[in-house]
Amino acid sequence: MVKYRPTHNIFLTALLIVLIIVIILFFGIISYDNYKRTNLEEDIKILNQQLILDDLYNNYLEHSENYDLSKKCNILAKQLNSQYGINRKLLDRLRNINKDAVVSTDNYIKFMYVLTNIKLWMHYNNFNDECNNDTKILLYFYTEEKETGSKQIKADAQNDLFENRLDKFTKSCDNSVVFALPYLPEIIVLNQLIVDYNVSRAPAIVVDDNVIYNINDFNNIICNK
């Protein structure tokens, strides 16, 4: 009896089917990544629009005959708290996309987030000054540049160490806010902050006009302003 032997055509057909499935899956993943990035970009735009509305509200009240500082501060407090919550969720989504995506987030989205983050940070500083508020404001510069091998492992570990410590601090200090920014001096607005606060490397935390590079020094930071 002659046993049946698969021909080369069958093998090629099977290989072609597998290749088509892989291509479909790959482009499906790419499409889903693009969908998540598009949604993130739209949410960043919405948050930025809210910050612009805050600016308009401030400018309007300054020229209004019915200017009431206490009322203004109460409204701004609620708006800033809401915007800060959105901002933290956007950061988590941005990190998850960069971590899991086949193609990393483009620089446009990162730049949009950086600008919006800095703008919100400025709003909190103005809110503290104008409304005599005691929100504890922290700037966190994390390592963004990609390294190779053990250097990248070390950079990721240092970022994780700082972020875990900041997370514990914010949970124990209700009136604290943290603004995470990449340490990228080539971006003009970031370089201005880096120069103004004399930040020489990352990761680093700027709090009360002091720069912390050793995470153990963070234990000396108290909750109130």
C-alpha positions in Angstrom: 0.0 0.0 0.0 1.3 3.4 -0.9 1.3 5.9 2.0 0.1 9.4 1.4 2.9 12.0 1.5 2.1 15.7 1.8 3.3 17.6 -1.2 5.3 20.8 -1.2 2.2 22.7 -2.3 0.4 21.7 0.9 3.3 22.9 3.1 3.4 26.2 1.2 -0.3 26.7 1.5 -0.1 26.1 5.3 2.8 28.5 5.6 0.9 31.1 3.6 -2.1 30.8 5.8 0.0 31.1 9.0 1.7 34.2 7.4 -1.6 35.8 6.6 -2.9 35.2 10.1 0.3 36.7 11.6 0.0 39.8 9.3 -3.7 40.3 10.3 -2.9 40.0 14.0 0.1 42.4 13.6 -2.0 45.1 11.9 -4.8 44.5 14.3 -2.5 45.2 17.2 -1.1 48.3 15.4 -4.6 49.6 14.8 -5.6 49.1 18.4 -2.4 50.9 19.5 -3.2 53.8 17.2 -6.8 53.8 18.6 -5.5 54.1 22.2 -3.0 56.9 21.2 -5.7 58.8 19.4 -8.0 58.6 22.4 -5.1 59.7 24.7 -4.4 62.7 22.4 -8.0 63.8 22.4 -8.2 63.6 26.2 -5.0 65.6 26.6 -6.6 68.2 24.3 -9.7 68.3 26.4 -7.7 68.8 29.6 -5.7 71.6 27.9 -9.0 73.3 26.9 -10.1 73.2 30.5 -6.9 74.9 31.6 -7.5 77.6 29.0 -11.0 78.1 30.3 -9.5 78.6 33.8 -7.2 81.3 32.4 -10.2 83.0 30.8 -12.2 82.8 34.0 -9.3 84.3 35.9 -8.9 87.2 33.5 -12.6 87.8 33.5 -12.9 88.0 37.3 -9.9 90.3 37.5 -11.9 92.9 35.5 -15.2 92.2 37.0 -17.0 94.6 39.4 -18.3 91.6 41.3 -14.8 90.1 42.0 -15.0 87.8 45.0 -11.6 86.1 45.9 -13.1 83.5 48.2 -15.7 82.4 45.6 -13.0 82.3 42.9 -10.7 80.2 45.1 -13.4 77.7 45.9 -14.2 77.3 42.2 -10.6 77.0 41.2 -9.9 74.4 44.0 -12.6 72.1 42.6 -11.5 72.6 39.0 -7.8 72.0 39.8 -8.5 68.9 41.8 -10.6 67.5 39.0 -8.0 68.4 36.4 -5.2 66.9 38.5 -7.1 63.6 38.8 -7.5 63.5 35.0 -3.9 64.4 34.5 -2.7 61.4 36.7 -4.8 59.0 34.7 -3.4 60.4 31.5 0.1 59.7 32.7 -0.8 56.1 33.6 -2.3 55.6 30.2 0.7 57.1 28.5 3.1 54.8 30.4 1.0 51.8 29.7 0.9 52.6 26.0 4.7 53.0 25.9 5.1 49.8 27.8 2.8 47.5 25.9 2.5 49.0 22.4 4.3 47.5 19.4 5.1 51.0 18.3 6.0 53.5 21.0 4.0 56.7 21.5 5.1 59.5 19.1 6.8 62.6 20.3 3.9 64.8 19.5 1.7 63.2 22.1 4.5 63.2 24.7 5.1 66.9 23.9 1.4 67.7 24.3 1.3 66.0 27.7 4.5 67.8 28.9 3.1 71.2 27.9 -0.3 70.4 29.6 1.4 69.1 32.7 3.6 72.2 33.0 0.6 74.4 32.5 -1.3 72.6 35.3 1.7 72.9 37.6 1.8 76.6 36.9 -1.9 76.9 37.8 -1.3 75.2 41.1 1.5 77.5 41.9 -0.7 80.6 41.1 -3.5 79.1 43.1 -1.2 78.7 46.2 0.0 82.3 45.9 -3.3 84.0 45.2 -5.6 81.9 47.4 -3.1 81.5 50.3 -3.3 77.8 49.8 -1.0 75.2 51.3 -0.9 72.5 48.5 2.4 70.7 48.6 3.7 70.9 45.0 6.4 68.4 43.8 8.1 68.2 40.5 9.5 64.8 39.6 12.0 64.5 36.7 12.3 60.9 35.5 14.8 59.3 33.2 13.4 59.3 29.6 16.4 58.5 27.4 16.7 54.8 26.5 19.9 53.0 27.5 21.2 49.6 26.6 21.5 46.5 28.7 22.3 46.9 32.4 22.1 50.7 32.2 18.5 50.6 31.1 17.7 48.1 33.9 19.3 50.5 36.4 17.5 53.5 35.1 14.1 51.7 35.2 14.8 50.6 38.8 15.7 54.1 39.9 12.5 55.5 38.3 10.4 52.8 40.0 12.1 53.5 43.4 11.3 57.3 43.2 7.8 56.7 41.9 6.9 54.2 44.6 8.2 56.6 47.3 6.2 59.5 45.8 3.1 57.3 45.6 3.4 56.6 49.4 4.0 60.3 50.1 0.9 61.5 48.2 -1.3 58.8 49.9 -0.2 60.0 53.3 -0.3 63.7 52.4 -3.7 64.6 51.1 -2.7 68.1 50.1 0.2 67.1 47.9 0.4 67.0 44.1 3.1 65.5 41.9 3.9 66.5 38.4 6.1 64.0 36.5 8.2 65.3 33.6 10.9 63.6 31.5 14.4 64.9 32.0 14.9 66.2 28.4 16.9 69.4 28.3 16.6 69.5 24.6 12.9 70.6 25.0 13.1 74.4 25.6 10.4 74.7 28.3 11.8 71.7 30.2 15.3 73.0 30.0 14.1 76.3 31.5 12.7 74.4 34.5 15.9 72.3 34.7 18.0 75.4 34.7 15.8 77.4 37.1 15.8 74.6 39.7 19.4 73.6 39.0 18.5 70.0 38.3 21.7 68.2 37.1 20.4 64.7 36.5 17.4 62.3 36.8 15.6 60.9 38.6 15.2 63.9 40.8 12.5 65.5 42.9 12.1 69.3 43.3 10.2 70.3 46.5 10.3 73.5 48.5 12.9 74.8 45.9 15.3 72.0 46.9 16.4 69.2 44.6 16.5 65.6 45.9 18.6 63.0 44.2 18.9 60.5 47.1 15.6 58.9 47.8 16.4 58.6 51.5 16.6 62.4 51.8 12.9 62.4 50.9 12.1 61.1 54.4 12.9 64.7 55.7 10.1 66.2 53.6 7.1 67.2 55.7 3.5 67.3 54.4 2.6 70.9 55.0 3.9 73.6 52.6 
